[in-house]
Amino acid sequence: MDDFYGGERHRDREEVFSKRVRAGKRTYFFDVKSTRGNDYYLILTESKKGYDDGQYVKHKIFLYKEDFNKFLSGLQEAIDYVKTELMPDYDYDRQERGDDDTPPASY
């Protein structure tokens, strides 16, 4: 399978690491893959069941090593802003305790 991104084709490369995170109706995948040149990149995938046809819909982001720090910094800043400024009283740990009874999605 080929994924088209940014004018380049990314064929399935060797998977080096994979982590699945189930979060309510969505599942997130963090996949580290290697290139032919023995370099590495991260694919972030969100998978959720479609409302109309029941098929799983996937959205992918390809993240390259030169962007790791900037991406992480921006993500952390956005999360911190929501947690402290917009929703400081929300219990962000409730799903980890099992308080969320939403069934998990699958890949």
C-alpha positions as CSV (number, residue, x, y, z in Angstrom):
1,M,0.0,0.0,0.0
2,D,1.2,3.5,-0.8
3,D,0.4,6.6,1.1
4,F,0.8,9.9,-0.8
5,Y,2.2,12.7,1.2
6,G,3.9,16.0,0.3
7,G,4.7,14.9,-3.2
8,E,6.5,11.7,-2.1
9,R,5.3,8.1,-1.9
10,H,5.8,6.3,1.3
11,R,5.6,2.5,0.8
12,D,5.2,0.3,3.8
13,R,8.6,0.3,5.4
14,E,9.9,-1.8,8.1
15,E,8.0,-1.1,11.3
16,V,10.4,-0.5,14.2
17,F,7.9,0.3,17.0
18,S,4.1,0.5,17.3
19,K,1.9,1.8,20.2
20,R,-1.9,1.7,20.2
21,V,-3.8,4.0,22.5
22,R,-7.6,3.4,22.8
23,A,-9.4,6.6,23.8
24,G,-13.2,6.3,23.8
25,K,-14.6,6.0,20.3
26,R,-11.1,6.6,18.8
27,T,-7.9,4.7,18.6
28,Y,-4.6,6.3,18.0
29,F,-1.6,4.6,16.6
30,F,2.0,5.7,16.9
31,D,4.1,3.8,14.4
32,V,7.9,4.3,13.9
33,K,9.1,3.2,10.5
34,S,12.5,3.1,8.9
35,T,13.4,4.3,5.4
36,R,15.7,2.7,2.9
37,G,18.5,5.1,4.1
38,N,18.1,3.8,7.6
39,D,16.4,6.9,8.8
40,Y,13.2,7.0,10.9
41,Y,9.9,8.7,10.9
42,L,6.7,8.6,12.9
43,I,3.2,8.0,11.6
44,L,0.3,9.2,13.8
45,T,-3.0,7.6,12.9
46,E,-6.4,8.3,14.3
47,S,-9.0,5.6,13.6
48,K,-12.7,5.9,14.3
49,K,-15.9,4.3,13.1
50,G,-17.8,6.2,10.5
51,Y,-21.3,7.2,11.4
52,D,-23.0,6.6,8.0
53,D,-21.5,3.4,6.8
54,G,-19.9,1.8,9.8
55,Q,-16.5,1.7,8.1
56,Y,-13.4,2.8,9.9
57,V,-12.0,6.2,8.9
58,K,-8.3,6.8,9.3
59,H,-6.4,10.0,9.3
60,K,-2.6,10.0,9.2
61,I,0.1,12.5,10.0
62,F,3.7,11.8,8.9
63,L,6.2,13.3,11.3
64,Y,9.9,13.5,10.5
65,K,12.7,13.7,12.9
66,E,13.6,17.3,12.1
67,D,10.1,18.3,13.3
68,F,9.9,16.2,16.4
69,N,10.8,18.9,18.9
70,K,8.7,21.7,17.3
71,F,5.7,19.4,17.0
72,L,6.0,18.2,20.6
73,S,6.4,21.7,21.9
74,G,3.4,23.0,20.0
75,L,1.3,20.0,21.0
76,Q,2.2,20.4,24.7
77,E,1.5,24.1,24.6
78,A,-1.9,23.5,23.1
79,I,-2.8,20.8,25.6
80,D,-1.6,22.9,28.5
81,Y,-3.7,25.9,27.3
82,V,-6.8,23.7,27.2
83,K,-6.1,22.2,30.6
84,T,-5.3,25.4,32.4
85,E,-7.2,28.2,30.6
86,L,-10.2,26.6,28.9
87,M,-11.1,23.6,31.1
88,P,-9.2,23.7,34.4
89,D,-12.0,21.8,36.2
90,Y,-12.3,18.8,33.9
91,D,-11.0,15.5,35.2
92,Y,-8.5,14.5,32.6
93,D,-7.6,11.2,34.4
94,R,-11.2,9.8,34.3
95,Q,-10.7,7.5,31.3
96,E,-7.5,6.1,32.7
97,R,-9.4,5.1,35.8
98,G,-12.0,3.4,33.7
99,D,-14.8,5.9,34.3
100,D,-15.4,6.3,30.6
101,D,-17.8,3.5,29.5
102,T,-17.4,4.3,25.7
103,P,-16.3,1.1,23.8
104,P,-12.9,1.3,22.2
105,A,-12.5,1.7,18.4
106,S,-10.4,-0.7,16.4
107,Y,-7.7,-0.1,13.8
